[in-house]
Amino acid sequence: MDKRDELLLPAVEALLAPLARLCVAHGLPHAPVEELLKRAFVRAARDARAASGSAAGRDVSQVATATGLSRREVARLTGELEPLPAQRPSPAGRACAHWLTHADFLQPDGTPRPLPRTGPAPSFETLAQAITRHVHPRSLLDEMLRLELVQLSDDGLTVQLQPERITPTQDDAQMLGFLGANVGDHLAAATANVVHRDRRHFEQAIYADELSESSAAALADLARAHWSRLRAELIPQLEQLIAADQAAGRPGTHRARLGLFTYQEPESADDPPAAVPIPPPPSAG
């Protein structure tokens, strides 16, 4: 084992620990996860060969050598590989983001404005048309009602956004989908920077310790406030960039994800001190 492997293995273990906690919490045993890991190794090795321009003629042998799996395993797994599903923002998610970040759809206090279902802007109909011309406003409303992202007034003429439903807490399909997409892209950005030894993806974090429980909670509140401002600023700019690309006929070949997260936990008694304590100055004699 070379020096780089010795450095890599603890990092991999740190990445796998929360994944293992998730699997154990959901009762998912080791075997199917191991199968997914083998499949991921085969996919990564084949992608690396394709990126280097290697021919696929002796793909099985080369992939077996790169992954440490047997040729038989590689051949079996290769036959089971399917393209990873494309990640695209849903029209419902885009509608929520537009509603929360454009002044026409907000009340003076910054909360989402109740919208008439139809009619001139600001209305749900014009919001839907600003998001996509490929989904009818009625179909978009039905989907957002199904997801409980919006609520209709008793007379059915007014639509109210339910911001607390945008991040689901009871829908396993949505929560696990967000987990795979958000953490997957974050990890992809960080690993690409390491693999290519550059900073092609922005990936930074601030770390603090020796916080009280109340200070840690205050930090989370600060992050939420900054995220609200960042989202309100960036989403209209992203929509302008997309509109400019479409107007100029530039092909939409790229996707991007920008996120902000916080994490806090009690420090273990076994954790080493964050820094060497500074000795007190000598007393004057």
TIPALUM-98176 format. One record per residue: residue number from 1; residue in one letter; z, x, y of N, C-alpha, C in turn. Coordinates in steps of 0.001 Angstrom, whole numbers, always signed. Layout:
TIPALUM-98176
SITE seq type      nw      nu      nv     caw     cau     cav      cw      cu      cv
SITE NUM    A       Z       X       Y       Z       X       Y       Z       X       Y
...
END
This chain:
TIPALUM-98176
SITE seq type      nw      nu      nv     caw     cau     cav      cw      cu      cv
SITE   1    M      +0    +843   -1193      +0      +0      +0      +0    +885   +1252
SITE   2    D    -973    +650   +2136   -1035   +1487   +3325    -126    +943   +4418
SITE   3    K     -32   +1714   +5509    +897   +1370   +6583    +588     +10   +7185
SITE   4    R    -710    -310   +7340   -1067   -1589   +7956    -637   -2760   +7073
SITE   5    D    -748   -2595   +5742    -287   -3651   +4845   +1220   -3834   +4951
SITE   6    E   +1935   -2739   +5080   +3392   -2821   +5213   +3783   -3589   +6478
SITE   7    L   +2977   -3463   +7517   +3244   -4204   +8747   +2787   -5660   +8633
SITE   8    L   +1709   -5869   +7875   +1134   -7209   +7792   +1982   -8149   +6950
SITE   9    L   +2544   -7663   +5854   +3253   -8550   +4934   +4436   -9272   +5585
SITE  10    P   +5292   -8615   +6369   +6366   -9376   +7033   +5834  -10439   +7987
SITE  11    A   +4709  -10156   +8655   +4124  -11161   +9546   +3627  -12361   +8747
SITE  12    V   +3001  -12099   +7605   +2525  -13196   +6751   +3697  -14026   +6241
SITE  13    E   +4789  -13350   +5847   +5962  -14081   +5363   +6539  -14976   +6460
SITE  14    A   +6549  -14476   +7702   +7044  -15286   +8816   +6168  -16510   +9038
SITE  15    L   +4861  -16378   +8807   +3951  -17513   +8957   +4117  -18512   +7822
SITE  16    L   +4398  -18019   +6618   +4497  -18897   +5453   +5827  -19649   +5393
SITE  17    A   +6881  -19094   +5999   +8202  -19720   +5889   +8220  -21153   +6410
SITE  18    P   +7720  -21430   +7638   +7738  -22831   +8084   +6791  -23709   +7280
SITE  19    L   +5677  -23135   +6779   +4770  -23913   +5934   +5465  -24320   +4637
SITE  20    A   +6234  -23394   +4067   +6983  -23720   +2852   +8022  -24802   +3131
SITE  21    R   +8692  -24730   +4296   +9668  -25769   +4640   +9006  -27141   +4722
SITE  22    L   +7813  -27182   +5286   +7076  -28444   +5386   +6763  -28996   +3999
SITE  23    C   +6279  -28131   +3111   +5908  -28571   +1769   +7135  -29069   +1000
SITE  24    V   +8228  -28323   +1087   +9446  -28721    +381   +9966  -30044    +938
SITE  25    A   +9913  -30202   +2247  +10399  -31443   +2871   +9599  -32653   +2403
SITE  26    H   +8311  -32450   +2114   +7450  -33554   +1678   +7306  -33607    +165
SITE  27    G   +8044  -32750    -562   +7994  -32790   -2014   +6714  -32237   -2613
SITE  28    L   +6006  -31406   -1865   +4759  -30829   -2376   +5076  -29550   -3137
SITE  29    P   +4774  -29477   -4435   +5139  -28295   -5209   +4219  -27111   -4939
SITE  30    H   +4577  -25992   -5547   +3895  -24727   -5278   +2446  -24718   -5759
SITE  31    A   +2176  -25312   -6923    +870  -25143   -7570    -318  -25580   -6708
SITE  32    P    -332  -26799   -6141   -1492  -27178   -5328   -1641  -26339   -4068
SITE  33    V    -528  -25849   -3522    -610  -24992   -2339   -1206  -23640   -2725
SITE  34    E    -818  -23120   -3891   -1402  -21868   -4370   -2910  -22005   -4558
SITE  35    E   -3344  -23161   -5059   -4777  -23400   -5230   -5492  -23395   -3871
SITE  36    L   -4865  -24004   -2882   -5454  -23999   -1541   -5521  -22588    -976
SITE  37    L   -4507  -21775   -1255   -4496  -20406    -764   -5629  -19600   -1396
SITE  38    K   -5838  -19780   -2713   -6957  -19107   -3371   -8291  -19529   -2744
SITE  39    R   -8425  -20817   -2516   -9662  -21325   -1924   -9876  -20736    -525
SITE  40    A   -8779  -20628    +238   -8885  -20061   +1586   -9302  -18593   +1528
SITE  41    F   -8781  -17842    +549   -9173  -16448    +398  -10665  -16333     +94
SITE  42    V  -11154  -17172    -796  -12582  -17139   -1141  -13428  -17494     +76
SITE  43    R  -13013  -18522    +793  -13779  -18920   +1981  -13802  -17797   +3022
SITE  44    A  -12629  -17158   +3233  -12558  -16091   +4221  -13429  -14900   +3816
SITE  45    A  -13404  -14546   +2544  -14218  -13417   +2082  -15707  -13720   +2209
SITE  46    R  -16100  -14918   +1874  -17524  -15286   +1988  -17949  -15326   +3457
SITE  47    D  -17078  -15853   +4315  -17394  -15880   +5745  -17533  -14462   +6299
SITE  48    A  -16653  -13554   +5846  -16717  -12166   +6321  -18021  -11515   +5869
SITE  49    R  -18443  -11788   +4640  -19717  -11226   +4160  -20897  -11783   +4943
SITE  50    A  -20851  -13081   +5220  -21938  -13695   +5988  -22003  -13121   +7397
SITE  51    A  -20824  -12904   +8000  -20784  -12360   +9364  -21327  -10943   +9421
SITE  52    S  -21183  -10208   +8314  -21682   -8828   +8282  -23151   -8757   +7904
SITE  53    G  -23755   -9904   +7606  -25170   -9927   +7248  -25438   -9617   +5802
SITE  54    S  -24404   -9624   +4945  -24595   -9310   +3531  -25331  -10448   +2833
SITE  55    A  -26186  -10077   +1882  -26902  -11079   +1099  -25947  -11749    +124
SITE  56    A  -26273  -12942    -283  -25386  -13709   -1145  -25662  -13493   -2627
SITE  57    G  -26582  -12619   -2988  -26977  -12438   -4382  -25832  -12038   -5285
SITE  58    R  -24991  -11088   -4877  -23865  -10632   -5681  -22543  -11098   -5054
SITE  59    D  -22595  -12302   -4558  -21472  -12821   -3801  -20200  -12879   -4640
SITE  60    V  -20291  -13331   -5886  -19097  -13514   -6709  -18379  -12193   -6934
SITE  61    S  -19124  -11159   -7290  -18504   -9858   -7548  -17848   -9303   -6288
SITE  62    Q  -18553   -9392   -5191  -18024   -8842   -3945  -16796   -9613   -3477
SITE  63    V  -16830  -10922   -3597  -15687  -11732   -3185  -14492  -11466   -4099
SITE  64    A  -14730  -11311   -5392  -13648  -10990   -6318  -12992   -9671   -5946
SITE  65    T  -13789   -8698   -5577  -13246   -7400   -5184  -12426   -7533   -3904
SITE  66    A  -12923   -8317   -2939  -12241   -8444   -1652  -10936   -9228   -1750
SITE  67    T  -10867  -10181   -2687   -9709  -11072   -2747   -8720  -10712   -3850
SITE  68    G   -9151   -9941   -4840   -8279   -9664   -5978   -8273  -10766   -7011
SITE  69    L   -9060  -11801   -6828   -9192  -12876   -7809  -10215  -12478   -8866
SITE  70    S  -10138  -13096  -10034  -11121  -12808  -11074  -12477  -13416  -10700
SITE  71    R  -13533  -12854  -11299  -14875  -13383  -11031  -14959  -14844  -11471
SITE  72    R  -14289  -15162  -12576  -14316  -16536  -13067  -13660  -17479  -12057
SITE  73    E  -12518  -17062  -11512  -11846  -17876  -10505  -12713  -18041   -9264
SITE  74    V  -13333  -16948   -8818  -14173  -17014   -7623  -15336  -17969   -7851
SITE  75    A  -15973  -17880   -9024  -17104  -18766   -9315  -16664  -20225   -9319
SITE  76    R  -15494  -20496   -9916  -14994  -21878   -9938  -14684  -22388   -8540
SITE  77    L  -13979  -21583   -7774  -13579  -22002   -6436  -14775  -22141   -5510
SITE  78    T  -15754  -21244   -5659  -16949  -21311   -4815  -17676  -22632   -5026
SITE  79    G  -17711  -23076   -6264  -18380  -24340   -6549  -17665  -25545   -5977
SITE  80    E  -16369  -25377   -5672  -15586  -26492   -5133  -15497  -26484   -3611
SITE  81    L  -15990  -25398   -2993  -15865  -25303   -1537  -16768  -26321    -850
SITE  82    E  -16212  -26977    +137  -16974  -27881    +987  -16763  -27461   +2429
SITE  83    P  -17730  -27743   +3305  -17532  -27388   +4717  -16266  -28027   +5263
SITE  84    L  -15535  -27264   +6052  -14341  -27821   +6685  -14756  -28925   +7649
SITE  85    P  -13984  -30007   +7731  -14366  -31106   +8620  -14406  -30656  +10077
SITE  86    A  -15421  -31132  +10775  -15539  -30794  +12199  -14408  -31449  +12974
SITE  87    Q  -13852  -30697  +13918  -12779  -31222  +14749  -13375  -31728  +16063
SITE  88    R  -13247  -33013  +16277  -13761  -33620  +17504  -12700  -34550  +18083
SITE  89    P  -12549  -34539  +19387  -11588  -35480  +19979  -12075  -36912  +19780
SITE  90    S  -11169  -37785  +19418  -11547  -39176  +19197  -11766  -39861  +20538
SITE  91    P  -12628  -40882  +20578  -12788  -41642  +21826  -11458  -42223  +22318
SITE  92    A  -10591  -42644  +21389   -9297  -43197  +21805   -8449  -42133  +22487
SITE  93    G   -8422  -40923  +21921   -7661  -39834  +22540   -8213  -39453  +23894
SITE  94    R   -9540  -39419  +24002  -10167  -39084  +25288   -9875  -40155  +26325
SITE  95    A   -9849  -41410  +25891   -9544  -42494  +26836   -8118  -42362  +27361
SITE  96    C   -7180  -42046  +26478   -5788  -41850  +26911   -5691  -40712  +27917
SITE  97    A   -6362  -39598  +27610   -6307  -38435  +28495   -6899  -38768  +29862
SITE  98    H   -8020  -39479  +29883   -8662  -39858  +31144   -7754  -40777  +31953
SITE  99    W   -7151  -41708  +31269   -6264  -42692  +31913   -5063  -41994  +32560
SITE 100    L   -4545  -40964  +31898   -3332  -40292  +32367   -3584  -39246  +33443
SITE 101    T   -4843  -38902  +33703   -5114  -37749  +34570   -6046  -38038  +35731
SITE 102    H   -6483  -39275  +35892   -7372  -39599  +37011   -6664  -40565  +37958
SITE 103    A   -6676  -40223  +39206   -5886  -40959  +40198   -6229  -42439  +40242
SITE 104    D   -7497  -42797  +40020   -7886  -44199  +40076   -7166  -45044  +39028
SITE 105    F   -6729  -44407  +37963   -6104  -45138  +36864   -4584  -44974  +36847
SITE 106    L   -4031  -44418  +37928   -2601  -44176  +37999   -1984  -44966  +39151
SITE 107    Q    -736  -45334  +38994     +18  -45961  +40065    +578  -44876  +40989
SITE 108    P   +1068  -45256  +42159   +1592  -44253  +43099   +2659  -43338  +42508
SITE 109    D   +3429  -43836  +41519   +4467  -42989  +40927   +3940  -42122  +39790
SITE 110    G   +2615  -42161  +39551   +2017  -41310  +38528   +1962  -41921  +37151
SITE 111    T   +2484  -43117  +36952   +2425  -43777  +35656   +1083  -44497  +35504
SITE 112    P    +632  -44710  +34259    -682  -45337  +34064    -730  -46768  +34590
SITE 113    R   -1767  -47090  +35315   -1946  -48411  +35922   -2391  -49429  +34860
SITE 114    P   -1820  -50631  +34832   -2395  -51690  +33985   -3813  -51993  +34470
SITE 115    L   -4745  -52121  +33544   -6150  -52268  +33909   -6698  -53626  +33480
SITE 116    P   -7501  -54267  +34343   -8242  -55440  +33883   -9175  -55035  +32741
SITE 117    R   -9355  -55914  +31760  -10223  -55563  +30629  -11649  -55293  +31080
SITE 118    T  -12152  -56092  +32009  -13534  -55971  +32455  -13572  -55952  +33975
SITE 119    G  -14777  -55688  +34501  -14948  -55710  +35942  -15149  -54334  +36523
SITE 120    P  -15204  -54251  +37850  -15427  -52967  +38511  -14226  -52048  +38360
SITE 121    A  -14472  -50775  +38626  -13408  -49772  +38524  -12312  -50061  +39555
SITE 122    P  -11064  -49809  +39179  -10633  -49297  +37875  -10398  -50433  +36881
SITE 123    S  -11090  -50404  +35764  -10901  -51373  +34693  -11020  -50634  +33372
SITE 124    F  -10576  -51284  +32301  -10709  -50642  +30994  -12179  -50464  +30650
SITE 125    E  -12994  -51410  +31043  -14427  -51323  +30752  -15032  -50079  +31396
SITE 126    T  -14738  -49815  +32663  -15313  -48641  +33323  -14701  -47353  +32786
SITE 127    L  -13416  -47396  +32386  -12808  -46217  +31775  -13528  -45881  +30474
SITE 128    A  -13769  -46900  +29645  -14452  -46670  +28375  -15853  -46114  +28593
SITE 129    Q  -16550  -46632  +29583  -17910  -46154  +29856  -17915  -44732  +30398
SITE 130    A  -16829  -44337  +31073  -16736  -42962  +31558  -16497  -41987  +30420
SITE 131    I  -15900  -42464  +29318  -15594  -41615  +28170  -16809  -41432  +27278
SITE 132    T  -17477  -42525  +26928  -18604  -42449  +26002  -19510  -43652  +26177
SITE 133    R  -20784  -43401  +25983  -21760  -44490  +25969  -22118  -44881  +24538
SITE 134    H  -21499  -44206  +23564  -21840  -44437  +22161  -20900  -45424  +21485
SITE 135    V  -19805  -45778  +22152  -18852  -46739  +21593  -18677  -47868  +22595
SITE 136    H  -18871  -49092  +22158  -18735  -50246  +23051  -17279  -50373  +23506
SITE 137    P  -17059  -50732  +24783  -15680  -50884  +25268  -14825  -51782  +24387
SITE 138    R  -15406  -52857  +23850  -14624  -53752  +22987  -14190  -53029  +21717
SITE 139    S  -15088  -52216  +21136  -14749  -51470  +19921  -13668  -50436  +20210
SITE 140    L  -13767  -49786  +21374  -12742  -48810  +21746  -11398  -49498  +21946
SITE 141    L  -11405  -50654  +22586  -10158  -51397  +22784   -9547  -51792  +21442
SITE 142    D  -10380  -52260  +20516   -9868  -52644  +19197   -9212  -51458  +18497
SITE 143    E   -9825  -50278  +18597   -9271  -49095  +17947   -7951  -48691  +18600
SITE 144    M   -7886  -48749  +19916   -6650  -48379  +20603   -5547  -49396  +20344
SITE 145    L   -5913  -50652  +20164   -4930  -51660  +19776   -4433  -51389  +18362
SITE 146    R   -5341  -51016  +17465   -4952  -50718  +16087   -3965  -49556  +16039
SITE 147    L   -4204  -48537  +16867   -3326  -47372  +16914   -2085  -47618  +17765
SITE 148    E   -1995  -48810  +18361    -876  -49179  +19229    -765  -48257  +20436
SITE 149    L   -1911  -47768  +20905   -1943  -46934  +22108   -1964  -47799  +23365
SITE 150    V   -2397  -49041  +23231   -2440  -49962  +24366   -1860  -51297  +23929
SITE 151    Q   -1571  -52113  +24926   -1039  -53457  +24682   -1742  -54419  +25617
SITE 152    L   -2094  -55602  +25106   -2731  -56626  +25923   -1674  -57551  +26521
SITE 153    S   -1959  -58030  +27715   -1093  -59042  +28327   -1208  -60337  +27535
SITE 154    D    -303  -61245  +27791    -276  -62510  +27046   -1583  -63274  +27185
SITE 155    D   -2222  -63184  +28353   -3490  -63906  +28537   -4690  -63087  +28064
SITE 156    G   -4454  -61867  +27595   -5536  -61041  +27055   -6457  -60446  +28090
SITE 157    L   -6095  -60520  +29365   -6998  -60073  +30420   -6641  -58687  +30972
SITE 158    T   -5467  -58172  +30632   -5005  -56894  +31178   -4606  -55965  +30033
SITE 159    V   -4970  -54683  +30191   -4676  -53674  +29169   -3675  -52692  +29755
SITE 160    Q   -2602  -52427  +29006   -1581  -51481  +29455   -1477  -50332  +28454
SITE 161    L   -1599  -49108  +28954   -1445  -47933  +28109     +14  -47790  +27688
SITE 162    Q    +235  -47342  +26447   +1572  -47082  +25918   +1725  -45567  +25739
SITE 163    P   +2120  -44819  +26795   +2135  -43354  +26725   +3019  -42809  +25613
SITE 164    E   +4102  -43524  +25297   +5019  -43021  +24275   +4393  -43043  +22884
SITE 165    R   +3267  -43743  +22717   +2602  -43813  +21420   +1525  -42746  +21257
SITE 166    I   +1238  -41999  +22320    +135  -41037  +22241    +454  -39928  +21261
SITE 167    T   +1711  -39495  +21216   +2140  -38537  +20205   +2879  -39315  +19135
SITE 168    P   +2240  -39584  +17988   +2858  -40465  +16994   +4044  -39790  +16320
SITE 169    T   +5035  -40586  +15967   +6193  -40064  +15245   +6382  -40758  +13902
SITE 170    Q   +5663  -41851  +13671   +5821  -42592  +12417   +4546  -42600  +11575
SITE 171    D   +3424  -42218  +12141   +2145  -42244  +11433   +1909  -40878  +10798
SITE 172    D   +2121  -40757   +9477   +1991  -39474   +8804    +579  -38914   +8921
SITE 173    A    -430  -39778   +8804   -1814  -39284   +8848   -2101  -38609  +10184
SITE 174    Q   -1676  -39239  +11279   -1923  -38652  +12595   -1069  -37416  +12838
SITE 175    M    +192  -37484  +12446   +1074  -36343  +12688    +605  -35108  +11917
SITE 176    L    +250  -35275  +10649    -203  -34143   +9861   -1586  -33682  +10321
SITE 177    G   -2398  -34618  +10794   -3690  -34220  +11352   -3530  -33355  +12583
SITE 178    F   -2612  -33758  +13483   -2322  -32946  +14662   -1767  -31583  +14261
SITE 179    L    -906  -31562  +13267    -321  -30301  +12817   -1402  -29333  +12367
SITE 180    G   -2288  -29799  +11492   -3340  -28919  +11002   -4268  -28447  +12100
SITE 181    A   -4639  -29358  +13003   -5594  -29007  +14056   -4973  -28088  +15103
SITE 182    N   -3798  -28467  +15613   -3197  -27698  +16710   -2695  -26337  +16253
SITE 183    V   -1897  -26319  +15180   -1369  -25049  +14698   -2482  -24211  +14087
SITE 184    G   -3445  -24870  +13449   -4575  -24130  +12888   -5350  -23376  +13947
SITE 185    D   -5638  -24031  +15062   -6374  -23350  +16137   -5529  -22260  +16788
SITE 186    H   -4224  -22522  +16965   -3344  -21504  +17542   -3325  -20259  +16651
SITE 187    L   -3170  -20477  +15349   -3142  -19356  +14417   -4502  -18660  +14359
SITE 188    A   -5580  -19431  +14432   -6911  -18830  +14433   -7102  -17927  +15648
SITE 189    A   -6606  -18369  +16807   -6721  -17547  +18013   -5938  -16253  +17872
SITE 190    A   -4694  -16350  +17397   -3843  -15168  +17284   -4393  -14186  +16257
SITE 191    T   -4829  -14692  +15095   -5331  -13792  +14060   -6657  -13161  +14461
SITE 192    A   -7510  -13906  +15173   -8776  -13314  +15621   -8526  -12153  +16583
SITE 193    N   -7538  -12305  +17454   -7200  -11209  +18372   -6754   -9968  +17606
SITE 194    V   -5984  -10173  +16521   -5505   -9040  +15725   -6645   -8425  +14916
SITE 195    V   -7431   -9272  +14262   -8520   -8774  +13414   -9530   -7979  +14230
SITE 196    H   -9868   -8488  +15412  -10900   -7832  +16229  -10312   -6836  +17218
SITE 197    R   -8974   -6734  +17253   -8285   -5769  +18117   -8704   -5925  +19584
SITE 198    D   -8753   -7179  +20023   -9065   -7443  +21426   -8317   -8704  +21853
SITE 199    R   -8588   -9188  +23024   -7920  -10385  +23538   -8961  -11456  +23834
SITE 200    R   -9830  -11731  +22853  -10900  -12707  +23085  -10360  -14127  +23290
SITE 201    H   -9169  -14401  +22784   -8551  -15712  +22980   -7240  -15534  +23739
SITE 202    F   -7019  -16406  +24704   -5757  -16346  +25445   -4650  -16849  +24536
SITE 203    E   -3620  -16034  +24344   -2522  -16415  +23448   -1294  -15637  +23884
SITE 204    Q    -431  -16295  +24629    +744  -15653  +25197   +1963  -16547  +24984
SITE 205    A   +3140  -15975  +25087   +4367  -16753  +24969   +5482  -16062  +25741
SITE 206    I   +6474  -16835  +26124   +7677  -16323  +26779   +8836  -16508  +25812
SITE 207    Y   +9641  -15476  +25643  +10765  -15548  +24715  +12071  -15322  +25468
SITE 208    A  +13078  -16086  +25114  +14402  -15921  +25723  +15453  -16163  +24660
SITE 209    D  +16562  -15453  +24751  +17680  -15710  +23863  +18956  -15774  +24697
SITE 210    E  +20090  -15891  +24024  +21389  -16016  +24674  +21441  -17213  +25633
SITE 211    L  +20743  -18291  +25244  +20777  -19527  +26014  +21832  -20466  +25438
SITE 212    S  +22447  -21252  +26281  +23306  -22318  +25798  +22422  -23468  +25308
SITE 213    E  +23027  -24399  +24575  +22264  -25546  +24082  +21696  -26356  +25239
SITE 214    S  +22481  -26520  +26311  +21993  -27301  +27451  +20861  -26575  +28171
SITE 215    S  +20919  -25245  +28243  +19851  -24482  +28889  +18569  -24549  +28067
SITE 216    A  +18705  -24518  +26737  +17527  -24631  +25880  +16859  -25993  +26070
SITE 217    A  +17674  -27041  +26193  +17126  -28372  +26443  +16451  -28442  +27806
SITE 218    A  +17043  -27784  +28809  +16442  -27768  +30146  +15100  -27057  +30125
SITE 219    L  +14989  -26003  +29314  +13720  -25290  +29203  +12635  -26201  +28641
SITE 220    A  +12992  -26998  +27641  +12023  -27944  +27081  +11578  -28959  +28128
SITE 221    D  +12512  -29435  +28957  +12152  -30379  +30026  +11214  -29727  +31037
SITE 222    L  +11467  -28456  +31367  +10574  -27735  +32282   +9167  -27646  +31709
SITE 223    A   +9073  -27348  +30413   +7765  -27224  +29780   +7010  -28554  +29826
SITE 224    R   +7720  -29660  +29573   +7058  -30972  +29623   +6531  -31263  +31031
SITE 225    A   +7314  -30907  +32032   +6876  -31145  +33410   +5654  -30299  +33742
SITE 226    H   +5674  -29031  +33342   +4524  -28160  +33596   +3301  -28645  +32817
SITE 227    W   +3519  -29130  +31597   +2388  -29614  +30804   +1740  -30829  +31470
SITE 228    S   +2554  -31722  +32010   +1995  -32896  +32691   +1111  -32476  +33854
SITE 229    R   +1568  -31483  +34625    +769  -31018  +35758    -488  -30289  +35287
SITE 230    L    -332  -29482  +34250   -1482  -28736  +33732   -2534  -29681  +33171
SITE 231    R   -2082  -30673  +32418   -3011  -31651  +31847   -3745  -32419  +32942
SITE 232    A   -2997  -32839  +33969   -3604  -33595  +35061   -4648  -32771  +35797
SITE 233    E   -4470  -31458  +35855   -5421  -30600  +36551   -6622  -30242  +35677
SITE 234    L   -6364  -29959  +34411   -7422  -29411  +33566   -8376  -30453  +33002
SITE 235    I   -7871  -31622  +32616   -8749  -32595  +31965   -9891  -33032  +32883
SITE 236    P   -9648  -33366  +34168  -10806  -33676  +35024  -11775  -32504  +35161
SITE 237    Q  -11269  -31275  +35202  -12155  -30121  +35298  -12978  -29945  +34023
SITE 238    L  -12362  -30194  +32866  -13107  -30120  +31614  -14203  -31184  +31581
SITE 239    E  -13877  -32382  +32030  -14882  -33439  +32050  -16027  -33078  +32990
SITE 240    Q  -15724  -32434  +34107  -16778  -31993  +35027  -17656  -30926  +34389
SITE 241    L  -17045  -30003  +33646  -17824  -28967  +32975  -18763  -29578  +31935
SITE 242    I  -18253  -30550  +31169  -19096  -31201  +30157  -20245  -31946  +30820
SITE 243    A  -19939  -32662  +31908  -20992  -33397  +32614  -22042  -32442  +33175
SITE 244    A  -21608  -31295  +33707  -22553  -30306  +34240  -23425  -29733  +33134
SITE 245    D  -22838  -29461  +31963  -23629  -28969  +30825  -24695  -29979  +30429
SITE 246    Q  -24289  -31249  +30354  -25247  -32283  +29953  -26353  -32445  +30981
SITE 247    A  -25997  -32393  +32261  -27003  -32526  +33318  -27983  -31366  +33298
SITE 248    A  -27489  -30179  +32949  -28349  -28985  +32929  -29065  -28811  +31598
SITE 249    G  -28760  -29664  +30623  -29407  -29550  +29318  -28909  -28384  +28483
SITE 250    R  -27712  -27884  +28800  -27155  -26784  +27998  -26581  -27344  +26704
SITE 251    P  -26930  -26758  +25555  -26442  -27303  +24278  -24935  -27170  +24141
SITE 252    G  -24307  -28212  +23644  -22851  -28196  +23469  -22474  -27606  +22125
SITE 253    T  -22457  -26284  +22045  -22257  -25587  +20771  -20820  -25116  +20564
SITE 254    H  -19960  -25268  +21547  -18603  -24724  +21442  -17558  -25835  +21607
SITE 255    R  -16398  -25596  +21019  -15241  -26456  +21241  -14087  -25566  +21686
SITE 256    A  -13089  -26162  +22303  -11944  -25396  +22796  -10691  -26254  +22691
SITE 257    R   -9550  -25587  +22555   -8264  -26280  +22538   -7289  -25470  +23385
SITE 258    L   -6563  -26134  +24250   -5558  -25476  +25072   -4248  -26201  +24852
SITE 259    G   -3195  -25456  +24554   -1926  -26104  +24249    -748  -25386  +24866
SITE 260    L    +379  -26044  +24814   +1644  -25473  +25280   +2709  -25966  +24311
SITE 261    F   +3605  -25083  +23882   +4636  -25521  +22965   +5953  -24856  +23316
SITE 262    T   +7027  -25489  +22885   +8347  -24869  +22970   +8980  -24954  +21593
SITE 263    Y   +9874  -24030  +21304  +10640  -24063  +20062  +12014  -23497  +20362
SITE 264    Q  +13026  -24143  +19828  +14383  -23641  +20018  +15179  -23866  +18750
SITE 265    E  +16114  -22967  +18470  +17012  -23104  +17342  +18249  -22258  +17612
SITE 266    P  +19357  -22568  +16973  +20547  -21714  +17129  +20279  -20327  +16566
SITE 267    E  +20805  -19321  +17218  +20656  -17967  +16720  +21577  -17753  +15529
SITE 268    S  +21066  -17014  +14544  +21865  -16698  +13372  +22879  -15615  +13714
SITE 269    A  +24025  -15687  +13084  +25043  -14645  +13293  +24575  -13295  +12788
SITE 270    D  +23566  -13327  +11886  +23043  -12077  +11337  +21958  -11463  +12195
SITE 271    D  +21482  -12212  +13227  +20427  -11668  +14071  +20926  -10451  +14828
SITE 272    P  +20072   -9425  +14942  +20481   -8265  +15732  +20539   -8617  +17201
SITE 273    P  +21326   -7910  +17989  +21368   -8196  +19429  +20006   -7972  +20056
SITE 274    A  +19716   -8748  +21114  +18416   -8647  +21750  +18229   -7306  +22444
SITE 275    A  +19281   -6707  +22864  +19176   -5431  +23570  +20488   -4673  +23398
SITE 276    V  +20427   -3382  +23567  +21632   -2590  +23491  +22524   -2918  +24675
SITE 277    P  +23789   -3252  +24447  +24660   -3597  +25581  +24762   -2439  +26565
SITE 278    I  +24784   -2796  +27819  +24908   -1761  +28865  +26386   -1456  +29078
SITE 279    P  +26789    -214  +28938  +28216    +111  +29086  +28654    -113  +30536
SITE 280    P  +29916    -470  +30738  +30402    -677  +32112  +30456    +654  +32837
SITE 281    P  +30315    +620  +34170  +30386   +1859  +34920  +31788   +2457  +34844
SITE 282    P  +31882   +3771  +34919  +33213   +4394  +34860  +34045   +3966  +36066
SITE 283    S  +35339   +3772  +35813  +36228   +3356  +36930  +36481   +4520  +37849
SITE 284    A  +36669   +4206  +39101  +36944   +5272  +40079  +38334   +5815  +39864
SITE 285    G  +38513   +7134  +39838  +39830   +7718  +39587  +40435   +8256  +40842
END
